[in-house]
Amino acid sequence: MTITIKDVAAQAGVSAKTVSRVMNQEAHVRPELRDAVMKVVEALGYRPNAFARSLSSARSYLLGLFLHDPAWSSYAVAMQRGALMQCRKRNYHLVVEPLDISSEGWEQQMMASIDALRLDGAILTPPVCRHGPLLDRLEALKLPYVRISPGEDPERSGVVDIDEERAAYDMTQSLIDLGHREIGFIKGIPSHAATPKRLKGYLEAMRQAGLSVMPERVAPGDFTFRSGIEAGEAMLRSPSRPTAIFASNDDMALGVSAAAAKLGLTVPMDLSIAGFDDTATARIAWPPITTVRQPMEEMAAAAVDILIDPGYRSAPDDPRFRRELAYAIITRDSTAPPAAAS
């Protein structure tokens, strides 16, 4: 039998309008009343009808997650999962829109989606979140948006990020602490704000340790497995082969691991490998990858919470809508002291 809002109201001893106010996250509802209604909602398994809710209000209860990820990397999957689960908790629905910003007309594609879906808000991930003309257009439409790791103009909107530079510094330092002195680094896509920050963290850790960085030790990459293989193989074929390689994300770190296997090198005895993100593939790879845990699901969930907050639309520049989450260095079997040191 379908549970209705009237069933919830009857069991909670309140009006259907009160239940509606609670479900819509409206302000000025007493906390104890909200808790009592939500207990009944959970006990009955009540789920509001999205179509009916949108008809009875100016909202669609739809949020859009825009991802530059045609290949659906581990990062994209984690962002989708985090946003989806939080929308479910908050009685919203999520629309996921993959965008290839290297293709012609991607901006028109995104705006067509926004116009067709009547979204209540948008979550913008890198590098879409750094595209100034697009942000101008969203603001002209008065569509609230939250950016994940934009790297600039933090006061322009709600922002969720981590300290990318410090995280890369700490990971590099952990390799130095193991005894590595010859450490290679693979960069990410230039248009991502994370790319220069992670490179800067690596270079600063090397500088503070008194270690020089040869140009061939810093390789281009694009956050894909394939670019990790190419960059890793180039470094490992060099006469001055590094004893450790730090890749700017886990997909590239896994590519380096594949390149090492191709060349007959054993990880971590011949080569230590570190990544960034702590994706599921990094955990199940062999050997599992040492990495920086970026709380991607939590970041997407925080972006949902900001968009739904009743005060966000009127004050998107409020500092309370800028959140920096904690990262962690996760040590696994892909790193060890260099063979000479051990």
TIDREN-521972 format. One record per residue: x, y, z of N, C-alpha, C in turn; residue number from 1; residue in one letter. Coordinates in steps of 0.05 Angstrom, whole numbers, plus 5000, padded with zeros to 4 digits. Each point is the difference from the previous one (the first is absolute). Layout:
% residues N
R   n_east   n_north   n_up   ca_east   ca_north   ca_up   c_east   c_north   c_up     n   res
R        X         Y      Z         X          Y       Z        X         Y      Z   NUM     A
...
END
This chain:
% residues 342
R   n_east   n_north   n_up   ca_east   ca_north   ca_up   c_east   c_north   c_up     n   res
R     5017      4976   5000      4983       5024    5000     5018      5025   5000     1     M
R     4993      5020   4984      5015       5024    4998     4996      5017   5025     2     T
R     5022      5008   5013      4998       5018    5023     4998      5029   4991     3     I
R     4980      5014   5011      4996       5028    4991     5008      5019   5022     4     T
R     5001      5026   4994      5006       5020    5019     4979      5001   5022     5     I
R     4976      4993   4994      4978       4999    5020     5005      4978   5021     6     K
R     5011      4978   4990      5007       4978    5019     5021      5009   5020     7     D
R     5020      5014   4989      5022       5010    5018     4988      5020   5020     8     V
R     4984      5018   4990      4988       5021    5017     4983      4988   5022     9     A
R     4984      4980   4993      4982       4987    5020     5017      4986   5022    10     A
R     5021      4986   4992      5015       4985    5020     5017      5019   5017    11     Q
R     5009      5022   4988      5017       5020    5015     4983      5019   5017    12     A
R     4974      5000   4994      4982       5018    5015     5004      5029   4992    13     G
R     5006      5005   4974      5003       5028    4991     4984      5002   4974    14     V
R     5000      5024   4988      4986       5004    4975     5017      4991   4977    15     S
R     4987      4996   4977      5015       4993    4976     5018      5023   4991    16     A
R     4992      5024   5006      5016       5024    4993     5026      5000   5016    17     K
R     4998      4992   5025      5024       4998    5017     5020      4979   4989    18     T
R     4989      4977   4993      5017       4980    4988     5014      5010   4975    19     V
R     4985      5015   4983      5011       5011    4976     5022      5020   5006    20     S
R     4997      5016   5021      5020       5019    5007     5026      4986   5010    21     R
R     4996      4978   5014      5023       4985    5010     5015      4987   4976    22     V
R     4984      4988   4982      5012       4986    4977     5014      5020   4981    23     M
R     4991      5024   4999      5011       5020    4982     5023      5016   5013    24     N
R     5008      4992   5025      5022       5013    5014     4995      5029   5005    25     Q
R     4975      5008   5005      4994       5028    5004     5009      5009   5028    26     E
R     5006      5025   5001      5009       5012    5026     4977      5003   5019    27     A
R     5006      5006   5025      4980       5006    5021     4983      4976   5007    28     H
R     5011      4976   4998      4987       4976    5010     5016      4992   5024    29     V
R     4986      4997   5023      5014       4993    5025     5015      4974   4997    30     R
R     5025      4999   5009      5017       4976    4997     4986      4975   5010    31     P
R     4987      5002   5023      4987       4976    5012     4977      4990   4982    32     E
R     4985      5019   4988      4979       4993    4982     5011      4987   4974    33     L
R     5021      5012   4990      5013       4989    4976     5009      4971   5005    34     R
R     5012      4996   5024      5010       4973    5006     4977      4980   5003    35     D
R     4978      5009   5012      4977       4982    5004     4988      4992   4973    36     A
R     4998      5019   4981      4989       4994    4974     5019      4982   4984    37     V
R     5026      5005   5002      5019       4984    4985     5001      4971   5010    38     M
R     4995      4996   5026      4999       4973    5010     4977      4984   4988    39     K
R     4977      5014   4997      4977       4987    4987     5005      4995   4971    40     V
R     5012      5019   4987      5007       4997    4971     5018      4975   4996    41     V
R     5020      4997   5017      5018       4978    4997     4986      4973   5008    42     E
R     4983      5001   5020      4986       4976    5009     4981      4990   4978    43     A
R     4987      5018   4986      4981       4993    4980     5013      4996   4972    44     L
R     5024      5009   4997      5013       4999    4974     4988      5019   4980    45     G
R     4991      5023   5010      4987       5019    4982     5020      5014   4981    46     Y
R     4993      5002   4975      5015       5015    4980     4982      5019   4986    47     R
R     5005      5026   5001      4983       5020    4986     4999      4995   4970    48     P
R     4978      5006   4988      4997       4998    4971     5013      5025   4988    49     N
R     5022      4996   4986      5015       5023    4989     4983      5017   4981    50     A
R     4984      4987   4984      4983       5016    4981     4980      5017   5014    51     F
R     4987      4988   5020      4980       5015    5016     5013      5023   5015    52     A
R     5023      4995   5011      5014       5022    5015     5006      5023   4981    53     R
R     5010      4994   4976      5008       5021    4982     4975      5016   4990    54     S
R     4977      4987   4998      4976       5014    4992     4990      5019   5021    55     L
R     5004      4992   5025      4990       5016    5022     5019      5022   5010    56     S
R     5023      5002   4987      5019       5021    5009     5016      5010   4975    57     S
R     5017      5020   5005      5016       5011    4979     5025      4984   4995    58     A
R     5004      4978   5015      5024       4984    4997     4995      4974   4985    59     R
R     5021      4990   4987      4998       4975    4986     5011      4976   5017    60     S
R     5015      5007   5021      5013       4979    5016     5020      4983   4984    61     Y
R     5011      5013   4980      5020       4988    4983     5026      5016   5002    62     L
R     5022      4986   5005      5026       5012    5000     5016      4987   4977    63     L
R     5017      5016   4987      5017       4990    4978     5029      4998   5008    64     G
R     5012      4977   4994      5029       4996    5004     5013      5000   4973    65     L
R     5017      5019   4995      5013       5003    4974     5029      4991   5002    66     F
R     5007      4980   4984      5027       4988    5001     5013      5000   4973    67     L
R     5025      5010   5000      5016       4997    4976     5014      4972   5001    68     H
R     4986      4980   4991      5011       4973    5002     4987      4981   4981    69     D
R     5005      5002   4975      4987       4982    4981     5007      4971   5006    70     P
R     5023      4995   5011      5009       4972    5005     4990      4989   5027    71     A
R     4987      5017   5016      4990       4992    5026     5022      4988   5018    72     W
R     5018      5017   5008      5023       4992    5017     4989      4993   5028    73     S
R     5019      4990   5016      4992       4994    5028     4992      5025   5015    74     S
R     5012      5023   4993      4992       5026    5012     4971      5006   4994    75     Y
R     4993      4997   4975      4972       5006    4992     4980      4982   5014    76     A
R     5007      4975   5002      4982       4981    5013     4996      5006   5029    77     V
R     5022      5007   5014      4998       5007    5028     4984      5026   5004    78     A
R     5004      5019   4983      4984       5025    5002     4970      4994   4996    79     M
R     4994      4984   4980      4972       4993    4995     4988      4985   5024    80     Q
R     5015      4981   5011      4989       4985    5022     4995      5018   5025    81     R
R     5019      5017   5006      4997       5018    5023     4976      5019   4997    82     G
R     4997      5012   4976      4978       5018    4996     4973      4985   5000    83     A
R     5000      4977   4987      4975       4984    4998     4990      4992   5028    84     L
R     5018      4990   5017      4991       4990    5026     4991      5024   5017    85     M
R     5013      5023   4998      4991       5023    5016     4973      5011   4990    86     Q
R     4997      5000   4974      4974       5009    4989     4978      4982   5010    87     C
R     5005      4974   5001      4980       4981    5010     4993      5006   5029    88     R
R     5020      5006   5016      4995       5006    5028     4983      5026   5003    89     K
R     5005      5019   4982      4987       5026    5002     4975      5002   4983    90     R
R     4991      4977   4989      4975       4999    4984     5001      5018   4975    91     N
R     5024      4999   4988      5004       5013    4974     5007      4978   4980    92     Y
R     5000      5007   4975      5009       4982    4979     5024      5012   4985    93     H
R     5017      4983   4990      5025       5008    4987     4999      4994   4970    94     L
R     5008      5019   4984      5004       4996    4971     5030      5003   4995    95     V
R     5012      4979   4988      5029       5000    4994     5004      5006   4971    96     V
R     5016      5021   4994      5005       5008    4973     5030      4999   4994    97     E
R     5009      4980   4985      5028       5000    4992     5005      5020   4977    98     P
R     5022      5015   5002      5006       5019    4980     5029      4997   4991    99     L
R     5005      4999   4974      5027       4999    4990     5007      5029   4992   100     D
R     5015      5014   5017      5005       5028    4994     5020      5004   4978   101     I
R     5012      4978   4990      5018       5002    4977     4984      5000   4974   102     S
R     4974      4993   5002      4984       4999    4975     4987      5027   4995   103     S
R     4995      5005   4975      4987       5025    4992     4971      5000   5008   104     E
R     4991      5023   5011      4972       5003    5007     4993      4989   5027   105     G
R     5020      4994   5017      4993       4988    5026     4984      5020   5018   106     W
R     5006      5026   4997      4986       5020    5017     4970      5000   4992   107     E
R     4995      4999   4974      4972       5000    4991     4986      4975   5009   108     Q
R     5014      4978   5000      4989       4974    5010     4992      5003   5030   109     Q
R     5018      5012   5015      4994       5003    5029     4976      5018   5005   110     M
R     5000      5023   4986      4978       5019    5003     4973      4988   4991   111     M
R     5001      4984   4979      4975       4986    4991     4990      4982   5021   112     A
R     5018      4986   5014      4992       4982    5021     4987      5015   5023   113     S
R     5013      5023   5007      4989       5016    5022     4972      5011   4994   114     I
R     4997      5009   4975      4974       5011    4992     4979      4979   4999   115     D
R     5007      4976   4992      4980       4978    4997     4992      4988   5027   116     A
R     5018      5000   5019      4996       4985    5025     4988      5017   5022   117     L
R     5000      5026   4998      4990       5018    5021     5013      4992   5027   118     R
R     5026      5001   5001      5015       4992    5024     4997      5021   5022   119     L
R     5002      4990   5025      5001       5018    5023     5028      5009   5006   120     D
R     5020      4986   4989      5027       5008    5005     5019      4981   4985   121     G
R     5025      5009   4998      5020       4984    4985     5025      4997   5016   122     A
R     5012      4976   4998      5026       4994    5012     5020      4999   4977   123     I
R     5021      5016   5001      5019       5002    4978     5027      4989   5010   124     L
R     5010      4980   4985      5026       4988    5007     5021      5010   4981   125     T
R     5026      4996   5007      5022       5009    4982     4999      4985   4973   126     P
R     5008      5013   4979      5007       5029    4997     4976      5017   4992   127     P
R     4976      4989   4999      4976       5015    4993     4997      5024   5019   128     V
R     5007      4995   5026      4995       5020    5020     5017      5025   4997   129     C
R     5020      5000   4982      5018       5023    4997     4993      5016   4975   130     R
R     4979      4993   4986      4993       5013    4974     4984      5025   5005   131     H
R     5014      5023   5000      4987       5026    5007     4975      5006   4985   132     G
R     4999      4998   4973      4975       5007    4986     4977      4983   5008   133     P
R     5005      4975   5006      4978       4982    5009     4990      5009   5027   134     L
R     5017      5008   5018      4992       5009    5027     4983      5026   4997   135     L
R     5009      5017   4981      4985       5025    4995     4971      4993   4991   136     D
R     4998      4980   4983      4974       4993    4989     4982      4989   5022   137     R
R     5011      4983   5017      4984       4988    5022     4991      5022   5019   138     L
R     5017      5020   5006      4992       5022    5017     4979      5017   4988   139     E
R     5001      5004   4973      4980       5015    4986     4973      4985   5002   140     A
R     5000      4974   5000      4976       4984    5002     4990      4997   5029   141     L
R     5017      5011   5019      4994       4997    5029     4998      4971   5009   142     K
R     5016      4984   4988      5001       4971    5007     5023      4996   5020   143     L
R     4994      4992   5025      5021       4996    5019     5018      4977   4991   144     P
R     5026      5004   5006      5019       4979    4993     5022      4999   5022   145     Y
R     5011      4976   5003      5022       4996    5019     5023      4987   4984   146     V
R     5024      5010   5005      5023       4990    4985     5017      4982   5019   147     R
R     5010      4978   4988      5018       4982    5014     5028      5005   4990   148     I
R     5018      5008   5018      5028       5005    4994     5005      5019   4977   149     S
R     4989      5024   5000      5004       5018    4978     5027      5013   4999   150     P
R     5012      5004   5024      5027       5012    5001     5002      5030   4998   151     G
R     4978      5014   4995      5000       5029    4997     4973      5011   5006   152     E
R     4999      5026   5005      4975       5015    5006     4983      4985   5020   153     D
R     5010      4993   5024      4985       4985    5019     4975      5014   5010   154     P
R     5000      5027   4998      4977       5016    5010     4977      5000   4980   155     E
R     5004      4989   4976      4980       5003    4979     4976      4981   5005   156     R
R     5005      4978   5013      4978       4980    5005     5008      4983   5023   157     S
R     4982      4981   5006      5007       4979    5019     5023      4983   4989   158     G
R     5019      4993   5017      5023       4984    4991     5005      4978   5019   159     V
R     5007      4976   4989      5008       4978    5017     5027      4990   4989   160     V
R     5021      4999   5017      5026       4991    4990     5016      4988   5023   161     D
R     5025      4993   4994      5020       4993    5019     5025      5017   4995   162     I
R     5020      4998   5017      5025       5015    4996     5017      4983   4982   163     D
R     4997      5003   4974      5014       4984    4980     5030      5002   5002   164     E
R     5009      5024   5003      5029       5005    5002     5013      4986   5024   165     E
R     4987      5004   5023      5011       4987    5024     4999      4970   4999   166     R
R     4979      4990   4988      4997       4970    4997     5022      4989   4983   167     A
R     5007      5013   4978      5021       4991    4982     5027      5003   5014   168     A
R     5004      5021   5016      5024       5004    5015     5004      4976   5020   169     Y
R     4978      4994   5014      5002       4979    5020     5006      4973   4987   170     D
R     4988      4994   4977      5005       4975    4987     5030      4998   4991   171     M
R     5009      5022   4988      5029       5001    4992     5018      4996   5024   172     T
R     4993      5014   5022      5016       4997    5024     5000      4972   5011   173     Q
R     4978      4986   4997      4999       4972    5009     5019      4982   4984   174     S
R     5003      5006   4974      5019       4985    4984     5029      5007   5008   175     L
R     5005      5026   5005      5026       5008    5009     5007      4987   5027   176     I
R     4981      4998   5018      5004       4988    5026     5007      4970   4997   177     D
R     4991      4988   4979      5007       4971    4995     5029      4997   4990   178     L
R     5012      5023   4992      5027       4999    4990     5003      5006   4971   179     G
R     4978      5006   4986      5002       5006    4972     5011      5028   4995   180     H
R     5018      5002   4981      5011       5026    4992     4995      5006   4970   181     R
R     4996      4979   4985      4994       5002    4971     4970      4995   4996   182     E
R     4984      5021   5001      4971       4997    5000     4989      5014   4975   183     I
R     4986      4985   4983      4987       5012    4977     4972      5008   5006   184     G
R     4989      5018   4983      4973       5010    5004     4985      5002   4974   185     F
R     4975      4991   4999      4983       5002    4976     4978      5020   5005   186     I
R     4998      5020   4983      4980       5021    5002     4973      4991   4989   187     K
R     4980      5016   5006      4973       4995    4989     4993      5019   4978   188     G
R     4974      5002   4993      4991       5017    4979     5005      5029   5007   189     I
R     5012      5016   4982      5007       5028    5007     4976      5017   5008   190     P
R     4977      4994   4989      4976       5017    5007     4988      4994   5027   191     S
R     5009      4979   5014      4991       4993    5027     5015      5017   5020   192     H
R     4986      5013   5019      5014       5016    5020     5018      4982   5017   193     A
R     4993      4975   5003      5017       4982    5017     5028      4996   4988   194     A
R     5002      5002   4974      5026       4993    4987     5023      5017   5009   195     T
R     4998      5027   4999      5023       5016    5010     5004      4998   5030   196     P
R     4978      4996   5015      5002       4999    5029     5015      4974   5008   197     K
R     4994      4978   4988      5013       4975    5007     5030      5001   4991   198     R
R     5005      5012   4977      5028       5003    4992     5015      5017   5019   199     L
R     4988      5022   5008      5013       5019    5019     5007      4986   5026   200     K
R     4981      4984   5010      5005       4985    5025     5024      4981   4998   201     G
R     5001      4986   4978      5022       4982    4995     5027      5015   4999   202     Y
R     5000      5022   4984      5025       5015    4997     5009      5012   5026   203     L
R     4981      5010   5016      5008       5012    5026     5011      4980   5019   204     E
R     4989      4976   5001      5011       4979    5017     5028      4992   4991   205     A
R     5004      4998   4974      5027       4994    4990     5020      5022   5007   206     M
R     4991      5025   4996      5017       5023    5006     5008      5001   5029   207     R
R     4981      4996   5018      5005       5002    5029     5019      4977   5009   208     Q
R     4999      4978   4985      5018       4977    5007     5027      5003   4987   209     A
R     5004      5022   4985      5026       5004    4986     5004      4982   4977   210     G
R     4978      4991   4987      5002       4981    4978     4994      5015   4974   211     L
R     5017      4995   4980      4996       5013    4974     4980      4984   4983   212     S
R     4986      5013   4982      4981       4987    4983     5008      5004   4971   213     V
R     5008      4979   4986      5008       5003    4972     4974      5002   4983   214     M
R     5002      5016   4978      4976       5004    4984     4986      4974   4991   215     P
R     5016      4980   4993      4988       4975    4991     4986      4984   5022   216     E
R     5003      5009   5025      4987       4987    5022     4971      5010   5004   217     R
R     4992      5021   4986      4973       5011    5001     4987      4996   4973   218     V
R     4981      4981   4999      4989       4992    4974     4971      5010   4997   219     A
R     4991      5006   4976      4972       5008    4995     4982      4975   5003   220     P
R     4975      5005   5007      4980       4979    5002     4973      5013   4997   221     G
R     4979      4983   4998      4973       5012    4998     4980      4985   5018   222     D
R     5010      4988   5021      4983       4986    5020     4989      4974   4990   223     F
R     5010      4990   4977      4990       4974    4990     5021      4978   5004   224     T
R     4990      4976   5000      5018       4976    5003     5021      5000   4978   225     F
R     4991      5006   4975      5018       4999    4977     5023      5020   5004   226     R
R     4994      5025   5009      5022       5019    5004     5019      4992   5022   227     S
R     4990      4985   5020      5017       4990    5020     5020      4979   4989   228     G
R     4990      4983   4982      5018       4981    4988     5022      5014   4984   229     I
R     4992      5020   4983      5018       5014    4983     5021      5015   5016   230     E
R     4991      5015   5020      5019       5016    5016     5018      4981   5017   231     A
R     4988      4979   5011      5016       4982    5016     5021      4985   4984   232     G
R     4992      4991   4976      5020       4986    4983     5023      5018   4992   233     E
R     4993      5026   4993      5021       5018    4993     5020      5005   5022   234     A
R     4990      5003   5025      5018       5004    5023     5016      4975   5005   235     M
R     4987      4977   4999      5014       4975    5008     5020      4990   4979   236     L
R     4998      5010   4975      5019       4994    4980     5024      5019   5000   237     R
R     4998      5021   5017      5021       5020    5002     5025      4988   5013   238     S
R     5024      5008   4992      5024       4990    5013     5001      5007   5030   239     P
R     4987      5023   5007      4999       5008    5029     4972      4993   5010   240     S
R     4993      4975   5001      4974       4991    5008     4994      5008   5029   241     R
R     4976      5011   5005      4993       5007    5028     4995      4975   5016   242     P
R     5002      5002   5027      4994       4978    5017     4971      5001   5009   243     T
R     4987      5023   4996      4971       5003    5007     4987      5019   4980   244     A
R     4975      4995   4994      4984       5018    4983     4974      5007   5015   245     I
R     4995      5026   5001      4975       5010    5012     4983      5010   4977   246     F
R     4977      4987   4995      4982       5008    4979     4977      5017   5012   247     A
R     4991      5019   4985      4980       5019    5010     4972      4988   5004   248     S
R     4995      4976   4992      4976       4986    5007     5004      4970   4999   249     N
R     4981      4985   5011      5004       4971    5002     4999      4986   4972   250     D
R     4984      5010   4982      4999       4987    4973     5028      5001   4987   251     D
R     5014      5023   5003      5027       5001    4988     5019      4984   5016   252     M
R     4997      4998   5027      5017       4983    5016     4998      4971   4991   253     A
R     4976      4991   4994      4995       4973    4991     5013      4996   4972   254     L
R     5000      5021   4984      5014       4999    4974     5030      4996   5004   255     G
R     5011      5014   5020      5029       4997    5006     5006      4972   5008   256     V
R     4982      4988   5016      5003       4973    5009     5001      4980   4977   257     S
R     4982      5006   4980      5000       4983    4976     5025      5003   4984   258     A
R     5010      5025   4998      5025       5005    4986     5023      4986   5013   259     A
R     5001      5000   5027      5021       4986    5014     5000      4970   4995   260     A
R     4976      4989   5000      4997       4971    4994     5010      4993   4972   261     A
R     4993      5018   4981      5008       4996    4972     5031      4999   4998   262     K
R     5013      5016   5016      5029       5002    4999     5014      4981   5019   263     L
R     4985      4982   5012      5011       4980    5018     5009      5010   5027   264     G
R     4989      5023   5009      5006       5011    5026     4979      4991   5020   265     L
R     5009      4996   5025      4982       4991    5021     4993      5024   5018   266     T
R     4975      5003   5006      4990       5021    5019     4995      4987   5027   267     V
R     5011      5010   5022      5016       5024    5003     5030      4996   5001   268     P
R     5010      4975   4996      5028       4995    5003     5017      5017   4981   269     M
R     4992      5001   4974      5015       5015    4980     4989      5029   4998   270     D
R     4975      5004   5006      4988       5026    4996     4977      5003   5019   271     L
R     4999      5023   5014      4977       5007    5017     4982      5018   4984   272     S
R     4974      4996   5003      4980       5015    4985     4979      5012   5020   273     I
R     4994      5025   4996      4979       5013    5017     4980      5014   4981   274     A
R     4976      5002   5009      4979       5013    4984     4986      5022   5016   275     G
R     4976      5007   4991      4984       5021    5013     4971      4995   4995   276     F
R     4983      4999   5020      4971       4998    4999     4990      4977   5018   277     D
R     5013      4978   5001      4991       4976    5015     4975      4989   4987   278     D
R     5001      4993   4975      4978       4988    4986     4998      4970   5006   279     T
R     4977      4988   4993      4996       4972    5005     5021      4983   4985   280     A
R     5008      5008   4976      5019       4985    4985     5028      5001   5013   281     T
R     5006      5021   5014      5026       5001    5014     5001      4980   5023   282     A
R     4976      4995   5011      4999       4982    5023     5002      4971   4992   283     R
R     4989      4993   4976      4998       4972    4992     5023      4992   4981   284     I
R     5016      5020   4992      5023       4993    4982     5020      4984   5015   285     A
R     5018      4987   4985      5022       4985    5013     5027      5010   4989   286     W
R     5017      5011   5017      4994       5005    5028     4982      5024   5003   287     P
R     4984      5001   5022      4983       5023    5004     5017      5026   5002   288     P
R     4988      5022   4990      5015       5025    4996     5000      5018   5025   289     I
R     5023      5008   5008      5003       5022    5020     4989      5025   4987   290     T
R     4984      5015   5015      4987       5023    4987     4992      5021   5020   291     T
R     4991      5023   4990      4987       5021    5016     4970      4995   4999   292     V
R     4988      4997   5023      4971       4996    5000     4987      5027   4998   293     R
R     4988      5005   4977      4983       5024    4996     4971      4990   5004   294     Q
R     4985      5011   5019      4974       4990    5007     4979      5008   4979   295     P
R     5002      4987   4977      4984       5009    4977     4970      4997   5004   296     M
R     4991      4978   5012      4972       4997    5005     4990      5021   5020   297     E
R     5016      5005   5021      4992       5020    5020     5000      5028   4988   298     E
R     5018      5005   4981      5000       5026    4987     4975      5005   4984   299     M
R     4992      4979   4985      4975       5002    4984     4976      5003   5018   300     A
R     5000      4986   5022      4977       5002    5019     4999      5027   5012   301     A
R     5023      5012   5007      5001       5027    5011     4989      5020   4980   302     A
R     5006      4996   4974      4990       5019    4980     4970      4998   4998   303     A
R     4988      4977   5003      4971       4997    5000     4989      5015   5024   304     V
R     5012      4996   5024      4989       5014    5024     5001      5030   4996   305     D
R     5021      5010   4988      5002       5030    4997     4977      5009   4981   306     I
R     4996      4986   4978      4979       5008    4981     4973      5000   5012   307     L
R     4995      4981   5018      4973       4997    5012     4996      5020   5023   308     I
R     5021      5010   5012      4998       5018    5023     4982      5023   4993   309     D
R     4980      5006   5017      4981       5022    4993     5013      5027   4997   310     P
R     5023      5004   5013      5013       5027    4998     5019      5003   4977   311     G
R     5005      4978   4985      5021       5002    4980     4993      5018   4976   312     Y
R     4975      4998   4991      4993       5015    4976     5003      5030   5004   313     R
R     4994      5010   5024      5002       5028    5006     5028      5010   5007   314     S
R     5017      4981   5009      5027       5008    5008     5021      4980   4992   315     A
R     5004      4996   4974      5019       4979    4992     5029      5007   5007   316     P
R     5006      5025   5007      5027       5008    5007     5005      4998   5030   317     D
R     4981      4990   5015      5003       4996    5029     5023      4980   5005   318     D
R     5019      5007   5018      5023       4982    5005     4992      4972   5010   319     P
R     4976      4998   5012      4992       4974    5010     4994      4980   4977   320     R
R     4998      5010   4976      4996       4983    4977     5026      4993   4985   321     F
R     5022      5006   5013      5026       4991    4989     5012      4980   5020   322     R
R     5003      4976   4991      5008       4978    5018     5025      4986   4990   323     R
R     5019      4998   5018      5025       4985    4994     4999      4974   5016   324     E
R     5000      4978   4987      4999       4974    5014     5028      4989   5004   325     L
R     5002      4981   5018      5026       4989    5007     5008      4978   4981   326     A
R     5026      4999   4995      5012       4978    4984     5017      4982   5018   327     Y
R     5009      4978   4990      5017       4982    5016     5019      4985   4981   328     A
R     5024      4995   5010      5020       4984    4986     4994      4970   5006   329     I
R     4994      4985   4980      4994       4971    5004     5024      4984   4990   330     I
R     5014      4987   5018      5023       4984    4993     4993      4971   4994   331     T
R     5007      4991   4976      4995       4973    4993     5025      4986   4989   332     R
R     4997      4978   4987      5023       4984    4992     5016      5009   4976   333     D
R     4991      5022   4987      5015       5009    4976     5024      5017   5007   334     S
R     5005      5006   5025      5023       5017    5008     5016      4985   5021   335     T
R     5026      5005   4998      5019       4988    5019     5026      5015   4998   336     A
R     5019      4997   5018      5026       5012    4997     5013      4991   4974   337     P
R     5016      5018   4987      5014       4991    4976     5019      4977   5005   338     P
R     5005      4984   4980      5016       4975    5004     5027      5006   5013   339     A
R     5013      5022   4990      5027       5006    5011     4998      5007   5030   340     A
R     4979      5015   5007      4997       5008    5028     4993      4977   5018   341     A
R     4984      4981   4990      4991       4978    5016     5022      4978   5002   342     S
END
